[in-house]
């Protein structure tokens, strides 16, 4: 019997209510770096070409190295375009969608991920009426896309207001809070310890729990991430490659220079 693929392993853990742990990869594209990831630390990574000069394709060698270690690779798209979503899902284990606040748009993006390769009027009939071209088509697509992970980012007040509808969209596997965008949208930029933001995180976690979907927020500080875990976060994306290196070097060389 063939070994389960990383996406299937990650999906199984999330469906069983277990917390999953990951990090953002923004700069590390050399696959050899995977050799230095300790065992039992990461269930997934989210690769992103935001805030750097890279393209998503630059992360493909890393994606295969991670898969060999049993770590799923999700890719954050630049856009909220259905064709971009489908393309990412053909190459990675899943997709992370920025600023998913409009319910109808999110439905179409989810369908682009989990109904591949169906498009056009046929896909619209599936979205609107649940009508497939045939039972054979439905069975084929369900098998093809059964382990594709679609993760919308919750980054605005409007998204929080639409949480119940977003969680009900077929194919949504987790919710991922973008704290910079969300706090900015709330009028409290980067105040991750603000009571109102903490309450927002709780709303997202609670709404996701009702649908047995894991939710969580990106944080760079361990104490903030631990607070979210205590709130019930189960989709835990902590820090990023460059920040983890910076923190480790600051701690080590700070101690060394003090003698």
Phi and psi restraints in degrees (value plus and minus 20) as a CYANA .aco file:
   2 UNK   PHI     -86.4   -46.4
   2 UNK   PSI     129.5   169.5
   3 UNK   PHI     -87.9   -47.9
   3 UNK   PSI     128.0   168.0
   4 UNK   PHI     -85.3   -45.3
   4 UNK   PSI     123.5   163.5
   5 UNK   PHI     -97.8   -57.8
   5 UNK   PSI     137.0   177.0
   6 UNK   PHI     -74.6   -34.6
   6 UNK   PSI     -58.4   -18.4
   7 UNK   PHI     -83.2   -43.2
   7 UNK   PSI     -60.1   -20.1
   8 UNK   PHI     -86.9   -46.9
   8 UNK   PSI     -58.2   -18.2
   9 UNK   PHI     -84.1   -44.1
   9 UNK   PSI     -66.1   -26.1
  10 UNK   PHI     -83.2   -43.2
  10 UNK   PSI     -65.8   -25.8
  11 UNK   PHI     -79.6   -39.6
  11 UNK   PSI     -63.6   -23.6
  12 UNK   PHI     -81.7   -41.7
  12 UNK   PSI     -63.5   -23.5
  13 UNK   PHI     -81.6   -41.6
  13 UNK   PSI     -63.3   -23.3
  14 UNK   PHI     -87.4   -47.4
  14 UNK   PSI     -59.7   -19.7
  15 UNK   PHI     -88.1   -48.1
  15 UNK   PSI     -46.4    -6.4
  16 UNK   PHI    -106.0   -66.0
  16 UNK   PSI     -17.6    22.4
  17 UNK   PHI      62.0   102.0
  17 UNK   PSI      -6.0    34.0
  18 UNK   PHI    -106.6   -66.6
  18 UNK   PSI     125.5   165.5
  19 UNK   PHI     -89.9   -49.9
  19 UNK   PSI     125.3   165.3
  20 UNK   PHI    -142.3  -102.3
  20 UNK   PSI     125.5   165.5
  21 UNK   PHI    -142.1  -102.1
  21 UNK   PSI     115.1   155.1
  22 UNK   PHI    -170.6  -130.6
  22 UNK   PSI    -197.0  -157.0
  23 UNK   PHI    -168.0  -128.0
  23 UNK   PSI     145.2   185.2
  24 UNK   PHI    -107.8   -67.8
  24 UNK   PSI     119.6   159.6
  25 UNK   PHI    -135.2   -95.2
  25 UNK   PSI      95.5   135.5
  26 UNK   PHI    -135.0   -95.0
  26 UNK   PSI     -41.9    -1.9
  27 UNK   PHI    -150.5  -110.5
  27 UNK   PSI     -48.2    -8.2
  28 UNK   PHI    -100.0   -60.0
  28 UNK   PSI      88.7   128.7
  29 UNK   PHI    -136.7   -96.7
  29 UNK   PSI     -26.8    13.2
  30 UNK   PHI     -99.8   -59.8
  30 UNK   PSI      97.8   137.8
  31 UNK   PHI     -82.2   -42.2
  31 UNK   PSI     -43.1    -3.1
  32 UNK   PHI     -81.4   -41.4
  32 UNK   PSI     -40.5    -0.5
  33 UNK   PHI     -84.6   -44.6
  33 UNK   PSI     -42.6    -2.6
  34 UNK   PHI     -82.7   -42.7
  34 UNK   PSI     -48.7    -8.7
  35 UNK   PHI     -80.7   -40.7
  35 UNK   PSI     -42.5    -2.5
  36 UNK   PHI    -117.3   -77.3
  36 UNK   PSI     -17.2    22.8
  37 UNK   PHI    -100.5   -60.5
  37 UNK   PSI      98.3   138.3
  38 UNK   PHI     -83.2   -43.2
  38 UNK   PSI     130.9   170.9
  39 UNK   PHI     -82.7   -42.7
  39 UNK   PSI     129.6   169.6
  40 UNK   PHI      40.2    80.2
  40 UNK   PSI      14.9    54.9
  41 UNK   PHI    -131.4   -91.4
  41 UNK   PSI     -67.4   -27.4
  42 UNK   PHI    -135.5   -95.5
  42 UNK   PSI     113.6   153.6
  43 UNK   PHI    -115.6   -75.6
  43 UNK   PSI     -48.3    -8.3
  44 UNK   PHI    -175.0  -135.0
  44 UNK   PSI     142.1   182.1
  45 UNK   PHI    -150.3  -110.3
  45 UNK   PSI     134.9   174.9
  46 UNK   PHI    -134.0   -94.0
  46 UNK   PSI      93.9   133.9
  47 UNK   PHI    -109.1   -69.1
  47 UNK   PSI     121.0   161.0
  48 UNK   PHI    -164.1  -124.1
  48 UNK   PSI     115.8   155.8
  49 UNK   PHI    -119.7   -79.7
  49 UNK   PSI      -3.8    36.2
  50 UNK   PHI    -100.6   -60.6
  50 UNK   PSI     123.5   163.5
  51 UNK   PHI      44.6    84.6
  51 UNK   PSI       6.8    46.8
  52 UNK   PHI    -173.2  -133.2
  52 UNK   PSI    -199.5  -159.5
  53 UNK   PHI    -119.3   -79.3
  53 UNK   PSI      -4.6    35.4
  54 UNK   PHI    -111.7   -71.7
  54 UNK   PSI     146.5   186.5
  55 UNK   PHI    -134.2   -94.2
  55 UNK   PSI     136.4   176.4
  56 UNK   PHI     -75.1   -35.1
  56 UNK   PSI     -57.3   -17.3
  57 UNK   PHI     -81.0   -41.0
  57 UNK   PSI     -44.8    -4.8
  58 UNK   PHI     -83.9   -43.9
  58 UNK   PSI     -39.1     0.9
  59 UNK   PHI    -111.6   -71.6
  59 UNK   PSI     -20.5    19.5
  60 UNK   PHI     -81.5   -41.5
  60 UNK   PSI     -64.4   -24.4
  61 UNK   PHI     -79.6   -39.6
  61 UNK   PSI     -58.5   -18.5
  62 UNK   PHI     -83.9   -43.9
  62 UNK   PSI     -59.6   -19.6
  63 UNK   PHI     -77.7   -37.7
  63 UNK   PSI     -63.4   -23.4
  64 UNK   PHI     -91.7   -51.7
  64 UNK   PSI     -55.0   -15.0
  65 UNK   PHI     -85.7   -45.7
  65 UNK   PSI     -60.8   -20.8
  66 UNK   PHI     -84.5   -44.5
  66 UNK   PSI     -61.0   -21.0
  67 UNK   PHI     -80.4   -40.4
  67 UNK   PSI     -58.0   -18.0
  68 UNK   PHI     -83.5   -43.5
  68 UNK   PSI     -42.0    -2.0
  69 UNK   PHI    -120.0   -80.0
  69 UNK   PSI     -15.4    24.6
  70 UNK   PHI      62.5   102.5
  70 UNK   PSI      -2.3    37.7
  71 UNK   PHI    -124.7   -84.7
  71 UNK   PSI     105.0   145.0
  72 UNK   PHI     -96.0   -56.0
  72 UNK   PSI     127.2   167.2
  73 UNK   PHI    -140.5  -100.5
  73 UNK   PSI      96.0   136.0
  74 UNK   PHI    -121.4   -81.4
  74 UNK   PSI     129.1   169.1
  75 UNK   PHI    -140.2  -100.2
  75 UNK   PSI     112.5   152.5
  76 UNK   PHI    -107.9   -67.9
  76 UNK   PSI     104.7   144.7
  77 UNK   PHI     -97.7   -57.7
  77 UNK   PSI     135.0   175.0
  78 UNK   PHI     -91.5   -51.5
  78 UNK   PSI     -58.7   -18.7
  79 UNK   PHI    -136.2   -96.2
  79 UNK   PSI     155.9   195.9
  80 UNK   PHI    -132.1   -92.1
  80 UNK   PSI      39.9    79.9
  81 UNK   PHI    -135.2   -95.2
  81 UNK   PSI     111.3   151.3
  82 UNK   PHI     -79.8   -39.8
  82 UNK   PSI     -59.8   -19.8
  83 UNK   PHI     -85.4   -45.4
  83 UNK   PSI     -58.1   -18.1
  84 UNK   PHI     -84.0   -44.0
  84 UNK   PSI     -60.9   -20.9
  85 UNK   PHI     -81.6   -41.6
  85 UNK   PSI     -68.8   -28.8
  86 UNK   PHI     -81.5   -41.5
  86 UNK   PSI     -61.3   -21.3
  87 UNK   PHI     -83.4   -43.4
  87 UNK   PSI     -63.4   -23.4
  88 UNK   PHI     -81.9   -41.9
  88 UNK   PSI     -62.7   -22.7
  89 UNK   PHI     -90.1   -50.1
  89 UNK   PSI     -40.9    -0.9
  90 UNK   PHI     -92.9   -52.9
  90 UNK   PSI     -37.2     2.8
  91 UNK   PHI    -136.8   -96.8
  91 UNK   PSI     -49.1    -9.1
  92 UNK   PHI    -134.5   -94.5
  92 UNK   PSI     155.5   195.5
  93 UNK   PHI     -96.5   -56.5
  93 UNK   PSI     -34.5     5.5
  94 UNK   PHI     157.1   197.1
  94 UNK   PSI    -198.1  -158.1
  95 UNK   PHI    -154.0  -114.0
  95 UNK   PSI     123.8   163.8
  96 UNK   PHI    -133.7   -93.7
  96 UNK   PSI     102.6   142.6
  97 UNK   PHI    -121.5   -81.5
  97 UNK   PSI     102.8   142.8
  98 UNK   PHI     -93.2   -53.2
  98 UNK   PSI     128.0   168.0
  99 UNK   PHI      28.7    68.7
  99 UNK   PSI      34.6    74.6
 100 UNK   PHI    -106.3   -66.3
 100 UNK   PSI      73.2   113.2
 101 UNK   PHI    -139.9   -99.9
 101 UNK   PSI     -46.5    -6.5
 102 UNK   PHI    -106.7   -66.7
 102 UNK   PSI     101.6   141.6
 103 UNK   PHI     -84.8   -44.8
 103 UNK   PSI     -66.1   -26.1
 104 UNK   PHI     -84.8   -44.8
 104 UNK   PSI     -60.4   -20.4
 105 UNK   PHI     -83.2   -43.2
 105 UNK   PSI     -63.2   -23.2
 106 UNK   PHI     -84.6   -44.6
 106 UNK   PSI     -55.9   -15.9
 107 UNK   PHI     -78.6   -38.6
 107 UNK   PSI     -64.2   -24.2
 108 UNK   PHI     -89.7   -49.7
 108 UNK   PSI     -55.7   -15.7
 109 UNK   PHI     -90.5   -50.5
 109 UNK   PSI     -58.8   -18.8
 110 UNK   PHI     -83.5   -43.5
 110 UNK   PSI     -61.8   -21.8
 111 UNK   PHI     -84.5   -44.5
 111 UNK   PSI     -57.4   -17.4
 112 UNK   PHI     -81.4   -41.4
 112 UNK   PSI     -50.1   -10.1
 113 UNK   PHI    -101.3   -61.3
 113 UNK   PSI     -67.3   -27.3
 114 UNK   PHI    -124.5   -84.5
 114 UNK   PSI     -17.4    22.6
 115 UNK   PHI    -139.0   -99.0
 115 UNK   PSI      -1.3    38.7
 116 UNK   PHI     -79.7   -39.7
 116 UNK   PSI     119.6   159.6
 117 UNK   PHI    -119.0   -79.0
 117 UNK   PSI       0.7    40.7
 118 UNK   PHI     -85.1   -45.1
 118 UNK   PSI     118.3   158.3
 119 UNK   PHI    -164.1  -124.1
 119 UNK   PSI     158.9   198.9
 120 UNK   PHI      41.3    81.3
 120 UNK   PSI    -164.6  -124.6
 121 UNK   PHI     -83.0   -43.0
 121 UNK   PSI     -55.4   -15.4
 122 UNK   PHI     -83.1   -43.1
 122 UNK   PSI     -62.7   -22.7
 123 UNK   PHI     -87.5   -47.5
 123 UNK   PSI     -59.1   -19.1
 124 UNK   PHI     -81.3   -41.3
 124 UNK   PSI     -57.3   -17.3
 125 UNK   PHI     -87.3   -47.3
 125 UNK   PSI     -53.7   -13.7
 126 UNK   PHI     -86.5   -46.5
 126 UNK   PSI     -65.3   -25.3
 127 UNK   PHI     -84.0   -44.0
 127 UNK   PSI     -65.8   -25.8
 128 UNK   PHI    -103.0   -63.0
 128 UNK   PSI     -57.1   -17.1
 129 UNK   PHI    -146.3  -106.3
 129 UNK   PSI     -25.6    14.4
 130 UNK   PHI      49.7    89.7
 130 UNK   PSI       3.2    43.2
 131 UNK   PHI    -116.6   -76.6
 131 UNK   PSI      97.1   137.1
 132 UNK   PHI    -115.9   -75.9
 132 UNK   PSI     134.3   174.3
 133 UNK   PHI     -76.5   -36.5
 133 UNK   PSI     -53.3   -13.3
 134 UNK   PHI    -187.9  -147.9
 134 UNK   PSI     144.0   184.0
 135 UNK   PHI     -82.6   -42.6
 135 UNK   PSI     -54.1   -14.1
 136 UNK   PHI     -83.3   -43.3
 136 UNK   PSI     -62.8   -22.8
 137 UNK   PHI     -82.3   -42.3
 137 UNK   PSI     -65.9   -25.9
 138 UNK   PHI     -80.9   -40.9
 138 UNK   PSI     -65.4   -25.4
 139 UNK   PHI     -83.1   -43.1
 139 UNK   PSI     -60.6   -20.6
 140 UNK   PHI     -82.3   -42.3
 140 UNK   PSI     -66.7   -26.7
 141 UNK   PHI     -89.9   -49.9
 141 UNK   PSI     -60.2   -20.2
 142 UNK   PHI     -81.1   -41.1
 142 UNK   PSI     -57.6   -17.6
 143 UNK   PHI     -91.1   -51.1
 143 UNK   PSI     -64.3   -24.3
 144 UNK   PHI     -82.5   -42.5
 144 UNK   PSI     -59.8   -19.8
 145 UNK   PHI    -128.9   -88.9
 145 UNK   PSI      -6.9    33.1
 146 UNK   PHI     -81.6   -41.6
 146 UNK   PSI     -47.2    -7.2
 147 UNK   PHI    -130.7   -90.7
 147 UNK   PSI      -5.8    34.2
 148 UNK   PHI     -96.1   -56.1
 148 UNK   PSI     107.6   147.6
 149 UNK   PHI    -123.5   -83.5
 149 UNK   PSI      98.8   138.8
 150 UNK   PHI    -128.2   -88.2
 150 UNK   PSI     100.1   140.1
 151 UNK   PHI    -148.1  -108.1
 151 UNK   PSI      85.9   125.9
 152 UNK   PHI     -99.4   -59.4
 152 UNK   PSI     123.7   163.7
 153 UNK   PHI    -111.5   -71.5
 153 UNK   PSI     112.1   152.1
 154 UNK   PHI    -117.7   -77.7
 154 UNK   PSI      89.2   129.2
 155 UNK   PHI    -156.3  -116.3
 155 UNK   PSI      -3.9    36.1
 156 UNK   PHI    -172.3  -132.3
 156 UNK   PSI     141.7   181.7
 157 UNK   PHI     -81.9   -41.9
 157 UNK   PSI     -59.7   -19.7
 158 UNK   PHI     -81.1   -41.1
 158 UNK   PSI     -58.8   -18.8
 159 UNK   PHI     -81.7   -41.7
 159 UNK   PSI     -62.1   -22.1
 160 UNK   PHI     -83.9   -43.9
 160 UNK   PSI     -59.1   -19.1
 161 UNK   PHI     -83.7   -43.7
 161 UNK   PSI     -48.0    -8.0
 162 UNK   PHI    -120.5   -80.5
 162 UNK   PSI      -3.0    37.0
 163 UNK   PHI     -77.5   -37.5
 163 UNK   PSI     -66.0   -26.0
 164 UNK   PHI     -79.9   -39.9
 164 UNK   PSI     -62.6   -22.6
 165 UNK   PHI     -89.2   -49.2
 165 UNK   PSI     -58.3   -18.3
 166 UNK   PHI     -85.8   -45.8
 166 UNK   PSI     -62.5   -22.5
 167 UNK   PHI     -85.1   -45.1
 167 UNK   PSI     -45.3    -5.3
 168 UNK   PHI    -103.3   -63.3
 168 UNK   PSI     -26.6    13.4
 169 UNK   PHI     -90.1   -50.1
 169 UNK   PSI     108.0   148.0
 170 UNK   PHI     -79.2   -39.2
 170 UNK   PSI     112.3   152.3
 171 UNK   PHI      82.7   122.7
 171 UNK   PSI     -37.3     2.7
 172 UNK   PHI     -89.7   -49.7
 172 UNK   PSI     100.6   140.6
 173 UNK   PHI    -126.9   -86.9
 173 UNK   PSI     -40.9    -0.9
 174 UNK   PHI    -183.2  -143.2
 174 UNK   PSI     141.8   181.8
 175 UNK   PHI    -137.4   -97.4
 175 UNK   PSI     116.2   156.2
 176 UNK   PHI    -146.9  -106.9
 176 UNK   PSI      95.3   135.3
 177 UNK   PHI    -101.6   -61.6
 177 UNK   PSI     110.2   150.2
 178 UNK   PHI    -117.4   -77.4
 178 UNK   PSI      79.8   119.8
 179 UNK   PHI     -88.2   -48.2
 179 UNK   PSI     -51.9   -11.9
 180 UNK   PHI     -83.7   -43.7
 180 UNK   PSI     -71.7   -31.7
 181 UNK   PHI     -84.8   -44.8
 181 UNK   PSI     -62.8   -22.8
 182 UNK   PHI     -85.8   -45.8
 182 UNK   PSI     -65.9   -25.9
 183 UNK   PHI     -86.3   -46.3
 183 UNK   PSI     -55.1   -15.1
 184 UNK   PHI     -84.0   -44.0
 184 UNK   PSI     -62.8   -22.8
 185 UNK   PHI     -84.6   -44.6
 185 UNK   PSI     -50.8   -10.8
 186 UNK   PHI     -98.8   -58.8
 186 UNK   PSI     -33.1     6.9
 187 UNK   PHI      71.0   111.0
 187 UNK   PSI      -6.5    33.5
 188 UNK   PHI    -151.4  -111.4
 188 UNK   PSI      44.0    84.0
 189 UNK   PHI     -72.4   -32.4
 189 UNK   PSI     105.6   145.6
 190 UNK   PHI      41.6    81.6
 190 UNK   PSI      -3.3    36.7
 191 UNK   PHI    -110.0   -70.0
 191 UNK   PSI      56.2    96.2
 192 UNK   PHI     -93.1   -53.1
 192 UNK   PSI     -31.8     8.2
 193 UNK   PHI    -123.3   -83.3
 193 UNK   PSI     -13.0    27.0
 194 UNK   PHI     -89.1   -49.1
 194 UNK   PSI     118.2   158.2
 195 UNK   PHI     -78.3   -38.3
 195 UNK   PSI     -56.8   -16.8
 196 UNK   PHI     -87.4   -47.4
 196 UNK   PSI     -57.8   -17.8
 197 UNK   PHI     -90.1   -50.1
 197 UNK   PSI     -62.0   -22.0
 198 UNK   PHI     -78.2   -38.2
 198 UNK   PSI     -59.2   -19.2
 199 UNK   PHI     -86.4   -46.4
 199 UNK   PSI     -56.5   -16.5
 200 UNK   PHI     -83.7   -43.7
 200 UNK   PSI     -63.4   -23.4
 201 UNK   PHI     -77.8   -37.8
 201 UNK   PSI     -62.4   -22.4
 202 UNK   PHI     -83.8   -43.8
 202 UNK   PSI     -59.2   -19.2
 203 UNK   PHI     -80.7   -40.7
 203 UNK   PSI     -62.7   -22.7
 204 UNK   PHI     -85.6   -45.6
 204 UNK   PSI     -65.7   -25.7
 205 UNK   PHI     -81.7   -41.7
 205 UNK   PSI     -64.3   -24.3
 206 UNK   PHI     -86.2   -46.2
 206 UNK   PSI     -61.8   -21.8
 207 UNK   PHI     -84.4   -44.4
 207 UNK   PSI     -60.5   -20.5
 208 UNK   PHI     -87.4   -47.4
 208 UNK   PSI     -60.1   -20.1
 209 UNK   PHI     -80.2   -40.2
 209 UNK   PSI     -53.8   -13.8
 210 UNK   PHI     -80.7   -40.7
 210 UNK   PSI     -48.6    -8.6
 211 UNK   PHI    -123.7   -83.7
 211 UNK   PSI      -9.3    30.7
 212 UNK   PHI      38.5    78.5
 212 UNK   PSI      18.6    58.6
 213 UNK   PHI    -131.2   -91.2
 213 UNK   PSI     112.0   152.0
 214 UNK   PHI     -93.9   -53.9
 214 UNK   PSI     127.3   167.3
 215 UNK   PHI    -158.3  -118.3
 215 UNK   PSI     138.9   178.9
 216 UNK   PHI    -195.2  -155.2
 216 UNK   PSI     155.8   195.8
 217 UNK   PHI    -146.4  -106.4
 217 UNK   PSI     130.0   170.0
 218 UNK   PHI     -91.2   -51.2
 218 UNK   PSI     115.1   155.1
 219 UNK   PHI    -162.4  -122.4
 219 UNK   PSI     129.1   169.1
 220 UNK   PHI    -120.3   -80.3
 220 UNK   PSI     -35.1     4.9
 221 UNK   PHI    -124.1   -84.1
 221 UNK   PSI     112.3   152.3
 222 UNK   PHI     -79.4   -39.4
 222 UNK   PSI     -60.7   -20.7
 223 UNK   PHI     -85.0   -45.0
 223 UNK   PSI     -53.4   -13.4
 224 UNK   PHI     -91.2   -51.2
 224 UNK   PSI     -58.7   -18.7
 225 UNK   PHI     -87.2   -47.2
 225 UNK   PSI     -59.6   -19.6
 226 UNK   PHI     -84.1   -44.1
 226 UNK   PSI     -56.4   -16.4
 227 UNK   PHI     -82.1   -42.1
 227 UNK   PSI     -63.5   -23.5
 228 UNK   PHI     -84.0   -44.0
 228 UNK   PSI     -58.9   -18.9
 229 UNK   PHI     -82.2   -42.2
 229 UNK   PSI     -60.5   -20.5
 230 UNK   PHI     -84.4   -44.4
 230 UNK   PSI     -48.9    -8.9
 231 UNK   PHI     -95.0   -55.0
 231 UNK   PSI     -31.9     8.1
 232 UNK   PHI      93.5   133.5
 232 UNK   PSI     -12.2    27.8
 233 UNK   PHI     -81.0   -41.0
 233 UNK   PSI     116.0   156.0
 234 UNK   PHI    -146.5  -106.5
 234 UNK   PSI     -31.0     9.0
 235 UNK   PHI    -128.9   -88.9
 235 UNK   PSI      74.5   114.5
 236 UNK   PHI    -128.8   -88.8
 236 UNK   PSI      85.9   125.9
 237 UNK   PHI    -130.3   -90.3
 237 UNK   PSI      86.3   126.3
 238 UNK   PHI    -128.1   -88.1
 238 UNK   PSI     105.6   145.6
 239 UNK   PHI      37.1    77.1
 239 UNK   PSI    -178.6  -138.6
 240 UNK   PHI    -172.5  -132.5
 240 UNK   PSI     152.8   192.8
 241 UNK   PHI     -78.5   -38.5
 241 UNK   PSI     -66.6   -26.6
 242 UNK   PHI     -90.9   -50.9
 242 UNK   PSI     -58.6   -18.6
 243 UNK   PHI     -88.2   -48.2
 243 UNK   PSI     -58.3   -18.3
 244 UNK   PHI     -83.3   -43.3
 244 UNK   PSI     -60.6   -20.6
 245 UNK   PHI     -85.9   -45.9
 245 UNK   PSI     -63.8   -23.8
 246 UNK   PHI     -80.1   -40.1
 246 UNK   PSI     -65.3   -25.3
 247 UNK   PHI     -83.4   -43.4
 247 UNK   PSI     -62.5   -22.5
 248 UNK   PHI     -85.4   -45.4
 248 UNK   PSI     -61.6   -21.6
 249 UNK   PHI     -89.9   -49.9
 249 UNK   PSI     -57.7   -17.7
 250 UNK   PHI     -81.8   -41.8
 250 UNK   PSI     -65.2   -25.2
 251 UNK   PHI     -86.3   -46.3
 251 UNK   PSI     -66.3   -26.3
 252 UNK   PHI     -88.2   -48.2
 252 UNK   PSI     -72.2   -32.2
 253 UNK   PHI     -96.3   -56.3
 253 UNK   PSI     -45.1    -5.1
 254 UNK   PHI     -83.1   -43.1
 254 UNK   PSI     -62.6   -22.6
 255 UNK   PHI     -87.7   -47.7
 255 UNK   PSI     -61.3   -21.3
 256 UNK   PHI     -84.1   -44.1
 256 UNK   PSI     -61.7   -21.7
 257 UNK   PHI     -91.2   -51.2
 257 UNK   PSI     -42.9    -2.9
 258 UNK   PHI     -97.1   -57.1
 258 UNK   PSI     -34.2     5.8
